[in-house]
Amino acid sequence: QVQPVESGGGLVQAGGSLRLSCVVSIIPFDLHSIAWHRQAPGNERELVAQITEAGTTTYVDSVKGRFTISKDSTKKTWLLQMNRLKPEDTGVYYCAARIWGSIEDIWGQGTQVTVSS
């Protein structure tokens, strides 16, 4: 079963860094991409960063130059390196797997990131 499992969240001061990990133990042959989304209290979930199996990356404007998404194939892990964190980066971060031809992504349980000012 394809089930992303996130880790790495925590409490950090503004300007600090965190690295989130998303492990997908069974990688389907038709995986299209892995994406990180976040949801702050009272806000809708938003796409933060995405990486396709071809290696193409996209980022929401607010994190460009600060966040980096990458893949460690040997560990079946996708990483989100978050630098120069801001209080507005606070939220629950979710990893989602997109499969070719599927209308729904497969979501992890999320990991909390809190950035204090």
PyMOL commands that place a pseudoatom at each C-alpha (Angstrom):
pseudoatom trace, name=CA, resn=GLN, resi=1, chain=A, elem=C, hetatm=0, pos=[0.000, 0.000, 0.000]
pseudoatom trace, name=CA, resn=VAL, resi=2, chain=A, elem=C, hetatm=0, pos=[1.205, 3.452, -0.874]
pseudoatom trace, name=CA, resn=GLN, resi=3, chain=A, elem=C, hetatm=0, pos=[1.083, 5.383, 2.370]
pseudoatom trace, name=CA, resn=PRO, resi=4, chain=A, elem=C, hetatm=0, pos=[3.280, 8.423, 2.916]
pseudoatom trace, name=CA, resn=VAL, resi=5, chain=A, elem=C, hetatm=0, pos=[4.625, 8.834, 6.443]
pseudoatom trace, name=CA, resn=GLU, resi=6, chain=A, elem=C, hetatm=0, pos=[5.876, 12.271, 7.443]
pseudoatom trace, name=CA, resn=SER, resi=7, chain=A, elem=C, hetatm=0, pos=[8.336, 13.223, 10.165]
pseudoatom trace, name=CA, resn=GLY, resi=8, chain=A, elem=C, hetatm=0, pos=[10.632, 16.064, 11.134]
pseudoatom trace, name=CA, resn=GLY, resi=9, chain=A, elem=C, hetatm=0, pos=[8.221, 18.709, 12.319]
pseudoatom trace, name=CA, resn=GLY, resi=10, chain=A, elem=C, hetatm=0, pos=[8.724, 20.683, 15.489]
pseudoatom trace, name=CA, resn=LEU, resi=11, chain=A, elem=C, hetatm=0, pos=[9.080, 24.075, 17.110]
pseudoatom trace, name=CA, resn=VAL, resi=12, chain=A, elem=C, hetatm=0, pos=[11.706, 26.449, 15.774]
pseudoatom trace, name=CA, resn=GLN, resi=13, chain=A, elem=C, hetatm=0, pos=[12.450, 30.158, 16.085]
pseudoatom trace, name=CA, resn=ALA, resi=14, chain=A, elem=C, hetatm=0, pos=[12.043, 32.467, 13.148]
pseudoatom trace, name=CA, resn=GLY, resi=15, chain=A, elem=C, hetatm=0, pos=[15.110, 32.319, 10.942]
pseudoatom trace, name=CA, resn=GLY, resi=16, chain=A, elem=C, hetatm=0, pos=[15.775, 28.707, 11.837]
pseudoatom trace, name=CA, resn=SER, resi=17, chain=A, elem=C, hetatm=0, pos=[15.612, 25.547, 9.757]
pseudoatom trace, name=CA, resn=LEU, resi=18, chain=A, elem=C, hetatm=0, pos=[13.791, 22.236, 9.713]
pseudoatom trace, name=CA, resn=ARG, resi=19, chain=A, elem=C, hetatm=0, pos=[13.944, 19.255, 7.407]
pseudoatom trace, name=CA, resn=LEU, resi=20, chain=A, elem=C, hetatm=0, pos=[10.800, 17.244, 6.821]
pseudoatom trace, name=CA, resn=SER, resi=21, chain=A, elem=C, hetatm=0, pos=[10.882, 13.665, 5.585]
pseudoatom trace, name=CA, resn=CYS, resi=22, chain=A, elem=C, hetatm=0, pos=[8.260, 11.692, 3.717]
pseudoatom trace, name=CA, resn=VAL, resi=23, chain=A, elem=C, hetatm=0, pos=[8.785, 7.953, 3.477]
pseudoatom trace, name=CA, resn=VAL, resi=24, chain=A, elem=C, hetatm=0, pos=[6.850, 5.899, 0.954]
pseudoatom trace, name=CA, resn=SER, resi=25, chain=A, elem=C, hetatm=0, pos=[7.793, 2.296, 1.632]
pseudoatom trace, name=CA, resn=ILE, resi=26, chain=A, elem=C, hetatm=0, pos=[6.058, 0.877, -1.439]
pseudoatom trace, name=CA, resn=ILE, resi=27, chain=A, elem=C, hetatm=0, pos=[6.635, 3.109, -4.449]
pseudoatom trace, name=CA, resn=PRO, resi=28, chain=A, elem=C, hetatm=0, pos=[4.188, 2.414, -7.269]
pseudoatom trace, name=CA, resn=PHE, resi=29, chain=A, elem=C, hetatm=0, pos=[5.554, 2.168, -10.804]
pseudoatom trace, name=CA, resn=ASP, resi=30, chain=A, elem=C, hetatm=0, pos=[2.997, 4.798, -11.896]
pseudoatom trace, name=CA, resn=LEU, resi=31, chain=A, elem=C, hetatm=0, pos=[3.958, 7.436, -9.352]
pseudoatom trace, name=CA, resn=HIS, resi=32, chain=A, elem=C, hetatm=0, pos=[3.699, 10.887, -10.905]
pseudoatom trace, name=CA, resn=SER, resi=33, chain=A, elem=C, hetatm=0, pos=[4.940, 13.119, -8.114]
pseudoatom trace, name=CA, resn=ILE, resi=34, chain=A, elem=C, hetatm=0, pos=[5.272, 13.801, -4.423]
pseudoatom trace, name=CA, resn=ALA, resi=35, chain=A, elem=C, hetatm=0, pos=[4.117, 17.090, -2.995]
pseudoatom trace, name=CA, resn=TRP, resi=36, chain=A, elem=C, hetatm=0, pos=[4.226, 18.875, 0.313]
pseudoatom trace, name=CA, resn=HIS, resi=37, chain=A, elem=C, hetatm=0, pos=[1.147, 20.801, 1.346]
pseudoatom trace, name=CA, resn=ARG, resi=38, chain=A, elem=C, hetatm=0, pos=[0.482, 22.781, 4.486]
pseudoatom trace, name=CA, resn=GLN, resi=39, chain=A, elem=C, hetatm=0, pos=[-2.534, 23.966, 6.383]
pseudoatom trace, name=CA, resn=ALA, resi=40, chain=A, elem=C, hetatm=0, pos=[-2.484, 26.762, 8.916]
pseudoatom trace, name=CA, resn=PRO, resi=41, chain=A, elem=C, hetatm=0, pos=[-5.303, 27.181, 11.448]
pseudoatom trace, name=CA, resn=GLY, resi=42, chain=A, elem=C, hetatm=0, pos=[-8.292, 28.772, 9.778]
pseudoatom trace, name=CA, resn=ASN, resi=43, chain=A, elem=C, hetatm=0, pos=[-6.746, 28.498, 6.327]
pseudoatom trace, name=CA, resn=GLU, resi=44, chain=A, elem=C, hetatm=0, pos=[-7.230, 26.156, 3.444]
pseudoatom trace, name=CA, resn=ARG, resi=45, chain=A, elem=C, hetatm=0, pos=[-4.589, 23.591, 2.613]
pseudoatom trace, name=CA, resn=GLU, resi=46, chain=A, elem=C, hetatm=0, pos=[-2.061, 24.932, 0.096]
pseudoatom trace, name=CA, resn=LEU, resi=47, chain=A, elem=C, hetatm=0, pos=[0.546, 23.342, -2.104]
pseudoatom trace, name=CA, resn=VAL, resi=48, chain=A, elem=C, hetatm=0, pos=[4.054, 24.252, -0.916]
pseudoatom trace, name=CA, resn=ALA, resi=49, chain=A, elem=C, hetatm=0, pos=[6.349, 22.248, -3.175]
pseudoatom trace, name=CA, resn=GLN, resi=50, chain=A, elem=C, hetatm=0, pos=[6.185, 19.383, -5.640]
pseudoatom trace, name=CA, resn=ILE, resi=51, chain=A, elem=C, hetatm=0, pos=[8.713, 17.136, -7.344]
pseudoatom trace, name=CA, resn=THR, resi=52, chain=A, elem=C, hetatm=0, pos=[7.862, 14.866, -10.236]
pseudoatom trace, name=CA, resn=GLU, resi=53, chain=A, elem=C, hetatm=0, pos=[9.520, 11.519, -10.925]
pseudoatom trace, name=CA, resn=ALA, resi=54, chain=A, elem=C, hetatm=0, pos=[11.256, 13.277, -13.813]
pseudoatom trace, name=CA, resn=GLY, resi=55, chain=A, elem=C, hetatm=0, pos=[12.799, 15.681, -11.300]
pseudoatom trace, name=CA, resn=THR, resi=56, chain=A, elem=C, hetatm=0, pos=[10.809, 18.788, -12.101]
pseudoatom trace, name=CA, resn=THR, resi=57, chain=A, elem=C, hetatm=0, pos=[10.196, 20.951, -9.038]
pseudoatom trace, name=CA, resn=THR, resi=58, chain=A, elem=C, hetatm=0, pos=[7.657, 23.668, -8.348]
pseudoatom trace, name=CA, resn=TYR, resi=59, chain=A, elem=C, hetatm=0, pos=[7.205, 25.946, -5.352]
pseudoatom trace, name=CA, resn=VAL, resi=60, chain=A, elem=C, hetatm=0, pos=[4.623, 28.365, -4.076]
pseudoatom trace, name=CA, resn=ASP, resi=61, chain=A, elem=C, hetatm=0, pos=[5.992, 31.897, -4.371]
pseudoatom trace, name=CA, resn=SER, resi=62, chain=A, elem=C, hetatm=0, pos=[6.154, 32.442, -0.611]
pseudoatom trace, name=CA, resn=VAL, resi=63, chain=A, elem=C, hetatm=0, pos=[8.793, 29.722, -0.118]
pseudoatom trace, name=CA, resn=LYS, resi=64, chain=A, elem=C, hetatm=0, pos=[10.933, 30.164, -3.230]
pseudoatom trace, name=CA, resn=GLY, resi=65, chain=A, elem=C, hetatm=0, pos=[14.574, 30.565, -2.310]
pseudoatom trace, name=CA, resn=ARG, resi=66, chain=A, elem=C, hetatm=0, pos=[13.967, 29.215, 1.210]
pseudoatom trace, name=CA, resn=PHE, resi=67, chain=A, elem=C, hetatm=0, pos=[12.575, 25.702, 0.750]
pseudoatom trace, name=CA, resn=THR, resi=68, chain=A, elem=C, hetatm=0, pos=[14.015, 22.847, -1.287]
pseudoatom trace, name=CA, resn=ILE, resi=69, chain=A, elem=C, hetatm=0, pos=[12.247, 19.619, -2.171]
pseudoatom trace, name=CA, resn=SER, resi=70, chain=A, elem=C, hetatm=0, pos=[14.318, 16.592, -3.092]
pseudoatom trace, name=CA, resn=LYS, resi=71, chain=A, elem=C, hetatm=0, pos=[14.234, 12.824, -3.387]
pseudoatom trace, name=CA, resn=ASP, resi=72, chain=A, elem=C, hetatm=0, pos=[16.533, 10.232, -1.848]
pseudoatom trace, name=CA, resn=SER, resi=73, chain=A, elem=C, hetatm=0, pos=[15.801, 7.193, -3.997]
pseudoatom trace, name=CA, resn=THR, resi=74, chain=A, elem=C, hetatm=0, pos=[17.898, 4.826, -1.922]
pseudoatom trace, name=CA, resn=LYS, resi=75, chain=A, elem=C, hetatm=0, pos=[15.820, 5.532, 1.157]
pseudoatom trace, name=CA, resn=LYS, resi=76, chain=A, elem=C, hetatm=0, pos=[12.449, 5.896, -0.589]
pseudoatom trace, name=CA, resn=THR, resi=77, chain=A, elem=C, hetatm=0, pos=[12.296, 9.283, 1.065]
pseudoatom trace, name=CA, resn=TRP, resi=78, chain=A, elem=C, hetatm=0, pos=[11.332, 12.724, -0.090]
pseudoatom trace, name=CA, resn=LEU, resi=79, chain=A, elem=C, hetatm=0, pos=[12.700, 15.692, 1.807]
pseudoatom trace, name=CA, resn=LEU, resi=80, chain=A, elem=C, hetatm=0, pos=[11.600, 19.257, 2.333]
pseudoatom trace, name=CA, resn=GLN, resi=81, chain=A, elem=C, hetatm=0, pos=[14.476, 21.411, 3.551]
pseudoatom trace, name=CA, resn=MET, resi=82, chain=A, elem=C, hetatm=0, pos=[13.060, 24.582, 5.065]
pseudoatom trace, name=CA, resn=ASN, resi=83, chain=A, elem=C, hetatm=0, pos=[15.437, 27.468, 5.768]
pseudoatom trace, name=CA, resn=ARG, resi=84, chain=A, elem=C, hetatm=0, pos=[14.903, 31.013, 7.037]
pseudoatom trace, name=CA, resn=LEU, resi=85, chain=A, elem=C, hetatm=0, pos=[11.575, 29.983, 8.487]
pseudoatom trace, name=CA, resn=LYS, resi=86, chain=A, elem=C, hetatm=0, pos=[8.945, 32.602, 9.216]
pseudoatom trace, name=CA, resn=PRO, resi=87, chain=A, elem=C, hetatm=0, pos=[5.983, 32.548, 11.618]
pseudoatom trace, name=CA, resn=GLU, resi=88, chain=A, elem=C, hetatm=0, pos=[3.676, 32.394, 8.603]
pseudoatom trace, name=CA, resn=ASP, resi=89, chain=A, elem=C, hetatm=0, pos=[5.203, 29.017, 7.709]
pseudoatom trace, name=CA, resn=THR, resi=90, chain=A, elem=C, hetatm=0, pos=[3.463, 27.559, 10.756]
pseudoatom trace, name=CA, resn=GLY, resi=91, chain=A, elem=C, hetatm=0, pos=[1.012, 24.786, 10.020]
pseudoatom trace, name=CA, resn=VAL, resi=92, chain=A, elem=C, hetatm=0, pos=[0.521, 21.078, 9.567]
pseudoatom trace, name=CA, resn=TYR, resi=93, chain=A, elem=C, hetatm=0, pos=[2.624, 19.828, 6.668]
pseudoatom trace, name=CA, resn=TYR, resi=94, chain=A, elem=C, hetatm=0, pos=[1.288, 16.926, 4.637]
pseudoatom trace, name=CA, resn=CYS, resi=95, chain=A, elem=C, hetatm=0, pos=[3.006, 14.723, 2.113]
pseudoatom trace, name=CA, resn=ALA, resi=96, chain=A, elem=C, hetatm=0, pos=[0.885, 13.551, -0.805]
pseudoatom trace, name=CA, resn=ALA, resi=97, chain=A, elem=C, hetatm=0, pos=[1.563, 11.025, -3.541]
pseudoatom trace, name=CA, resn=ARG, resi=98, chain=A, elem=C, hetatm=0, pos=[0.040, 11.522, -6.952]
pseudoatom trace, name=CA, resn=ILE, resi=99, chain=A, elem=C, hetatm=0, pos=[-0.477, 8.551, -9.220]
pseudoatom trace, name=CA, resn=TRP, resi=100, chain=A, elem=C, hetatm=0, pos=[-0.818, 8.818, -12.980]
pseudoatom trace, name=CA, resn=GLY, resi=101, chain=A, elem=C, hetatm=0, pos=[-4.479, 8.681, -13.961]
pseudoatom trace, name=CA, resn=SER, resi=102, chain=A, elem=C, hetatm=0, pos=[-5.778, 8.956, -10.406]
pseudoatom trace, name=CA, resn=ILE, resi=103, chain=A, elem=C, hetatm=0, pos=[-8.176, 11.718, -9.438]
pseudoatom trace, name=CA, resn=GLU, resi=104, chain=A, elem=C, hetatm=0, pos=[-7.198, 11.660, -5.782]
pseudoatom trace, name=CA, resn=ASP, resi=105, chain=A, elem=C, hetatm=0, pos=[-3.845, 11.998, -4.080]
pseudoatom trace, name=CA, resn=ILE, resi=106, chain=A, elem=C, hetatm=0, pos=[-2.726, 9.674, -1.283]
pseudoatom trace, name=CA, resn=TRP, resi=107, chain=A, elem=C, hetatm=0, pos=[-2.125, 11.660, 1.882]
pseudoatom trace, name=CA, resn=GLY, resi=108, chain=A, elem=C, hetatm=0, pos=[-0.014, 11.168, 4.957]
pseudoatom trace, name=CA, resn=GLN, resi=109, chain=A, elem=C, hetatm=0, pos=[-1.126, 12.071, 8.465]
pseudoatom trace, name=CA, resn=GLY, resi=110, chain=A, elem=C, hetatm=0, pos=[0.850, 15.294, 8.618]
pseudoatom trace, name=CA, resn=THR, resi=111, chain=A, elem=C, hetatm=0, pos=[3.519, 16.758, 10.846]
pseudoatom trace, name=CA, resn=GLN, resi=112, chain=A, elem=C, hetatm=0, pos=[3.230, 19.995, 12.819]
pseudoatom trace, name=CA, resn=VAL, resi=113, chain=A, elem=C, hetatm=0, pos=[5.618, 22.854, 12.156]
pseudoatom trace, name=CA, resn=THR, resi=114, chain=A, elem=C, hetatm=0, pos=[5.529, 25.824, 14.503]
pseudoatom trace, name=CA, resn=VAL, resi=115, chain=A, elem=C, hetatm=0, pos=[7.695, 28.884, 13.948]
pseudoatom trace, name=CA, resn=SER, resi=116, chain=A, elem=C, hetatm=0, pos=[7.871, 31.319, 16.839]
pseudoatom trace, name=CA, resn=SER, resi=117, chain=A, elem=C, hetatm=0, pos=[8.605, 35.003, 16.367]
for i in range(1, 117): cmd.bond("trace and resi %d" % i, "trace and resi %d" % (i + 1))
show_as sticks, trace
zoom trace
